[in-house]
Amino acid sequence: MQDHKICFFNRSSVHYRTNIYMLMDKELPCDFYFGDSRPGGIKPAPLELLSNVKGQLHNVPIGSFYWQKGALKLLRSGYTDLITPGDYYCLSTWLMLLLAKLFGKNIYLWTHGAYGDETGFKKWITLMSKKLAKGVFLYGNYAKDILIKWGIPAEKMFTIYNSLSYDEQLPLRKSIQPSAIYGDHFHNDNDNIVFIGRLTAVKKLDQILRAVKILKDKGVQYNVTFIGDGNVRGKLETMTSELGLQDSVWFYGALYDERKIAEFLYNADLCVSPGNVGLTAMHAMAFGCPVISHDNFPRQMPEFEAIEVGKTGNFFKENDVDSLAQAILDWKENSGDRSTVRENCYKVIDEKYNPHVQIEVIKKAIYQ
């Protein structure tokens, strides 16, 4: 490893990646540079936990694009390998990709890769960035398969998946026990649906309420708990009343205590995410909760791959509330033993979606 000096740089730091940042800091000769902007609603990583944060890059807006002031000097430094998300809107990263060979540097993109619906210029720009990079870290095999079909060599792509606070979650998972958290609140023994995340329009959370109403009219009762806050909470509360679901919907609000989150997710029967599922799937499965989301994969986030029909969740036809209601009902009738489902969820997280898998993927790519 002494022959490599690695640099990771990004537009900003994000809290949910703290575990992988720390492993890179500990196990790789890696320095970090983060930009000075903050994505809306995303908590920054506690950079004081990293020993090799070497500087801050200044993100300068240029219309719809931006330039990272200070990034180009990384090419002229002693780094052999540079890892970046490769944001299409970052003009300085594009210039670095174009100049990398001239400076004898290897640039790796850590990216979604492709969704499968790209055409024309968007497809061209997607492929160009992958061709210029030394290697590409992808969040899932769906994108990898698409890029292979489009001509990107399989050997330059590495599926790195994604991760949350695995090292904090694992001890909780091993110690948690069933509790009456839902029974004590709702005073019934109905099955429980949970959603965890920001309550925003893009999540299409009204579809959960409409689906539960359809099931209620068929005599199938569910409780729903929303963990999180956001700008559509008021609308959801109003809809809850209009649909007559006041006694079976709990707006818990924002929650950051991982121990309490574990209790909610472990004891729920289902996590339903009608919009793009993203990190919600990983958080739910980390504590043994199966997930239902929509089936339009080109419009999904890469984490949809964690859902294995009949084992760790189910899919429904996008924006079709009747299909969502049926998917929920199908899961209730066919999912089998709850403890087996928990183990299925744990297996996905343990084998793919954790920082220890990710650090080995990075090592394989750089030191192969």
N, C-alpha and C positions, 0 to 999 in steps of 0.2 A: 504493500500500500504506500510505501515511501516514495514511489515514482509518480504518485498522483497528488494533486492539490485541488480540492473541490470547492466550488463556490455555488451557493444557492441564493438566488435573488428573486424577489417578487414585488408586486405592486404594494402589498401590505402583508402583515402577519394575521393569521386567524387562529382563534383559541382552540378550535376543535382539532387542529393539527399539532398541538403542543407535544403529544407523545412521540410522533415521528420526528419532529424537530429535535427533541432531546436525544433520541437514538442516533440521529445523524451527527449531532454534536459530540456524542460519546464514542461512536464506533467508526466514524469516518474522519479523515483529515479535511474537515468542511468548515468554511466560514459562511456567515449569513449577512445579507444586506436586504433590508426591507424598505419599501417606499413609505412615504409619509401621509398617504390617504387612508381613510377608513371606509370600507364597504358598509352601506347602510344596514344597521341592525346586527352586524357580526362583531362579536367581542374579540379584541386583539389578544394575541398570545402573550403570556408573561415572559417577556424576553430576558428578564433577570435570571431565569432558569438556564439560559444558554451561555456558555463560556466564550463562544466564538462569534458573537455579533460584532462585526467590524465597522459598520457604518450605516448611514441612512441615505436612501436615494430620494431625490426630490421629483415628484410627479408633476410635470408641467402640462396643463391642458392645451391642446391645439385643435380647436373645433371639436369634432367627435372623437378625436384621437388624443394621445398624450405621449410625452417624451420623458424618460427617466434620466434626469440630470445626474451624472456621475456613473451611469451604467457602462458607458464605453471604456472607461478606464479599467474595467475588469478584464477586458480583452488584452490590455497591455500589461497586465499584472502577471504574477507567477502562477496563476491558476491554469491547470491543464484541462479541467472539466467544469462546465458551468451548467447548472440546472435551473430552469425557469418554466413557469406555466405557459409561456409563449403566447401571451394575449395578442390577438390579431390587431387590436387597437393601439398597441404599444409600438411606436415607430422606431424607437431606439433598439428594441429587440429584433426587429426586422433587419436593421443595419448590422447588428451583431451577427445574425445568421449569415448574412451575405459576406461578411468579412472574416468569419471564423477560420476558414481554411488558410487565408492569408497570414493569420496570426498563429496558425498551428494549434487551434483550440477545438475542443469537442463540446458542442452544445446539445444538451438533452432537453426535450420539451416534456413537461408534466401536464397532460391535457386530456380533455374529453375525447379528442381525436376526430370523430365524425359521428353524425346522427343518422345519416343515410338518406336524408331528404335534400342534401346540398346539390345545387345545379349551377351551371354557368360559372360566373366569376367567383361565387362563394365556394364552389367545389374546387376551382383552380387554386384559389388562395389557400384552401385547406391542404391540398396536396403539396403545394409549393413549400409550405412551412415544414412539412414532414420530410420532404426530399432534402432540404437544406440542413436539417438536424442530423447529428450523429446517431441519436437514438430517440425513441419516443416512449414515455411512460404513460400508459393508458389506464383509465379507471375500470375498464371492462373488456371482455372478449367480443362483445357485440360490435364495438367500434373497430377492434382489431380485424375482425372478419371483413368488415366493410372496406377498410383501407387495403387489405390484401387483394380484394377483388378489384380495387382501383389501381393496383400496381405497386403499392409500397411493399418492399421486401419484409417478409415475416420476421427475419432475424434482427431487424433494427427496431422491432416493437416489443415492449415488455408490459405485461398486464400487472399493474401495481395495486389495483382496487382502490380502496379508501379506508379510513379508520377514524375512530373517535377516541375517547379516553379509555382505551382497553385495559390498561394496567390499573386503573381506578375501578373499572366496572367488574373485572374478573373476581376479585375478592368478595364483592357484594353479591355477585351471582352465586358464588359457592356457599354463601351463608344465609341467603334469603329463604324465608319460609312463607307458605300461604297465609294470607291474612284476610280479615273481613272488611278491608278498606272500602269496597263498593257496597257491600251489604249494610254496613253501618251508616253509610250516607243515604242510599236509596231506599233502604228498608224493604228490599225484595231480593229474590234469588235469580233475577234475569241474567242472561249473558251480558257481557260488558264490552263495548267498543270504546277504544281510546284513540285520540289523535294528540300527538305532541309536536309542537313547532309553532311558528309565528302564525297568527290568525289573519291571513291576508287573502285578497281576492283570488290570486293565482292558485291557491290551494283548493279552491272550489269546495269549501267545507259545507256549503248549503246542501250539497248532494248527499252528504251523510244524513242530515236531518230528513230530507225527502225520502231517502231509501228506508230509513227507520220507520217513517210514517207509513209507507207502503206495507212494510212487514207487520206493523201494529194493526193495520186494517185487516190483515190476514190472520190475526191472532197470534203472531209471533212477537214477543216483547223483548226489546233490547234497551239497556241503559247506554248513554253516550257521555264520555268525559273529555273535555277539551283542556289540555294542559298547555298553556301559553297565552299570550295576549297579542293584540294587533288591531289594525284599523277596521276590521269587519266584525269585531266582537259584538258591537251594538246591533248590527243587522242580524247576526245569528241569534242573538237573544230575542229580538223581535219575532223572527221566524219561528223560534221554538215555541213562543206563546201562540202564534197564529196556527201552528200545527197541533196544538194541544199536547205538547211534549214536555211541559214544565217539570213534571214530576220525574222525568227520566233523562234529563240533560243537566250536566254539572259543568259549569264554567269555573274551573279551579283557578285559572290565572297563570301568570309566569311562575316558573319553578326552576331553581338552579341546584337544589340539593339532590345530588345523584342517588343518595340512599332512598329518599322519598320517591324519586322518579323510578327507581328500581322496583319499589313496592307497587306502584301503579301499573307498570308494564308487565311485571311477573304475574300479577293477578288478573290482568285483562284477558279476554278471550280472543280479541282481534284488535289490531291497529289498522285503521282505514285512512288512506291518503288518496282522495279522488283526483287531485292534481298530480304534478310530478312528485315522485316519492322521495328521491334524494336521500339525505342523511337520516331521515325519519325511519327508513327501513332498517338501517344499521343500529340505531338506538333501540328500536323495539326488539329486534332479534337478539341483541346483546343480553337482554333479560328474558328471552324465551317467548316473546310475543310474535305470532305470525302476522303477516301484512297483506292487505288487499290494495291494489292500485290499478290504474287503467292500462290497457293493452296496446296503446299506440306507441310503440317503442321508439320511432324516430323523434317523438316529442317527449320522451321520458328522460330522466336523469340516469346515469350509468348504474346506480344502485338497484335498479329494477331487477338486475340479474340475480340478486340474492333471493328473489321470490321463486321458489320451485313449487309449481302447482301441485296441491295435494300434500305437500310436505312442510313448506314454510309460508304458505299463503295462497293467494288466488288473484286472478285478473278479471276485470270486467270491461265491457266495451266503453271506450272513452265518451264521457258526457251523457251516457245512457243510464238514467237513474234506475229504471226497471232492471237493467243488467246488473247494476251494483247491488240492488236488493237481492237478486237471484244469486249472485256470487257469495253474498253474506250467508244466505240460507243454505247454499250448497256446502259451504265450509262447515256450518253447524251440523249438517246431516252426515257429512262424509269425512271429516278430518280425523276422526278416531281419538285415541287416548291423548289427553292434554299433556301428560309428562313426556310422551314420545315426541310431540310437536315441539316442546321446549328443547329437547335434545337435538332435534333437527335444526332448529334456529341457532343453537350454540355452535353446532358443527360448522355451519356456514361462516360464522364470525371467526371461529378458531382457525379454520383452514385458509381463509382468504382475507377477511376484512379486519386486519389488525396491524399495528405498526411493526411487529416483529417479522411478519411476512414482507412488508414493504421494504424494510431495510435490507433484507436478503435479495430482493429484486434489484435494488439500486446497486448493491455490491456485484451482483452477477453481470449487470449491464456494463459497469465501468471497468471491472477487473477481468472480464472474460478474455 
